[in-house]
Amino acid sequence: MAVEVAWRLGGEVISADSRQVFRGMDLGTGKDLADYDLHGIHVPYHLIDICDPREEYSAYRFLNDFKRAYEDITSRDRQPILCGGTGLYVDAVVRGYRLSDAPVDVAYRASLEACSDEELTERLASYGPLHNHTDTETRERLIRALEIQEYAAAHPDNYTRLPEMEHRVYGMALERQEVIERIGRRLRRRLDEGMTAEVQRLLDDGVPAERLMRFGLEYRHVTRHLLGQCSEEEMFRDLYTDIRRFAKRQMTWFRRMERNGVAIHWLDASQPVGDLAEELIDTL
């Protein structure tokens, strides 16, 4: 729908998807690049296929990349349309997160070795509310989050800074059962189009299996299947379940954004795309 709106407004799409930045990860991330050629016109997009899947990509890096794309688009009097994907990335732009990129500090990490996970979590909470609650899911993430906070405290001027922006936030609303049915249909289609072969190509190109599984969802389950850890039937069943859970978490994230003061204009996504785009544009 974002592509349709961009086409009608003469705009350009900025992806806010944390996995679409990686080259070669197409079907598993739902890039749907053919959709950007609409009515005989190519709609430009940004922050897709910008790095190798072996690279690390962070919210800090995303905000800097977003800023460059936004300033490039607006400098040409075009309309930027942020679309995603990853709730953290959308929220980071809308609420103007101030993030710092901390280098690895071996000495600091060593000083945390004797601390329990509970102590690390308490120390992280002392810095204030968490933007990303997955920072507490593993000890590795906890230590990295603390490392960033310590660095930010020692370097108060080294933060991301976004330009002043006016924005409106839109969300697509569907009945839960329709969401579940669409997830099943889309997953079947991606597998039919070669998603398993895509993951095999990434493995053949030297992307470690452990790295692919860290991307979660499609890449975790398909990699497990290719390694012989589950059958194709088990892969589909478990992946289908996890995508449904992820969709529910996404909605929880956007509801949390609303509680934090972000006004989201919900549109009925059961309408045809053209009608949705027209309704959105009428509210601008």
DAUR-V920327 format. One record per backbone hydrogen bond with DSSP energy under -1.0 kcal/mol. NH is the residue of the N-H (numbers start at 0). CO is the residue of the C=O. Records with the same first field share a line. If there is no record, write none. Layout:
NH = CO, CO
This chain:
4 = 0
5 = 1
6 = 2
7 = 3
8 = 4
9 = 5
10 = 5
11 = 78
12 = 43
13 = 80
14 = 45
15 = 82
21 = 18
22 = 50
24 = 21
30 = 25
34 = 31
35 = 32
36 = 33
37 = 40
40 = 37
42 = 35
45 = 12
48 = 19
49 = 20
50 = 20
54 = 51
61 = 57
62 = 58
63 = 59
64 = 60
65 = 61
66 = 62
67 = 63
68 = 64
69 = 65
70 = 66
71 = 67
72 = 68
73 = 69
74 = 70
75 = 72
76 = 73
77 = 72
80 = 11
82 = 13
85 = 15
89 = 85
90 = 86
91 = 87
92 = 88
93 = 89
94 = 90
96 = 91
108 = 104
109 = 105
110 = 106
111 = 108
112 = 109
114 = 111
119 = 115
120 = 116
121 = 117
122 = 118
123 = 119
124 = 120
125 = 121
126 = 123
127 = 124
134 = 131
135 = 132
136 = 133
141 = 137
142 = 138
143 = 139
144 = 140
145 = 141
146 = 142
147 = 143
148 = 144
149 = 145
150 = 146
151 = 147
152 = 148
153 = 149
154 = 150
157 = 154
158 = 156
159 = 98
170 = 264
172 = 266
178 = 174
179 = 175
180 = 176
181 = 177
182 = 178
183 = 179
184 = 180
185 = 181
186 = 182
187 = 183
188 = 184
189 = 185
190 = 186
191 = 187
192 = 188
193 = 190
194 = 189
197 = 193
198 = 194
199 = 195
200 = 196
201 = 197
202 = 198
203 = 199
204 = 200
205 = 202
206 = 201
211 = 207
212 = 208
213 = 209
214 = 211
215 = 212
218 = 215
220 = 216
221 = 217
222 = 218
223 = 219
224 = 220
225 = 221
226 = 222
227 = 224
228 = 223
234 = 230
235 = 231
236 = 232
237 = 233
238 = 234
239 = 235
240 = 236
241 = 237
242 = 238
243 = 239
244 = 240
245 = 241
246 = 242
247 = 243
248 = 244
249 = 245
250 = 246
251 = 247
252 = 248
253 = 249
254 = 250
255 = 251
256 = 252
257 = 253
258 = 254
259 = 255
260 = 257
261 = 256
264 = 168
266 = 170
268 = 172
270 = 267
275 = 271
276 = 272
277 = 273
278 = 274
279 = 275
280 = 276
281 = 277
282 = 279
283 = 280
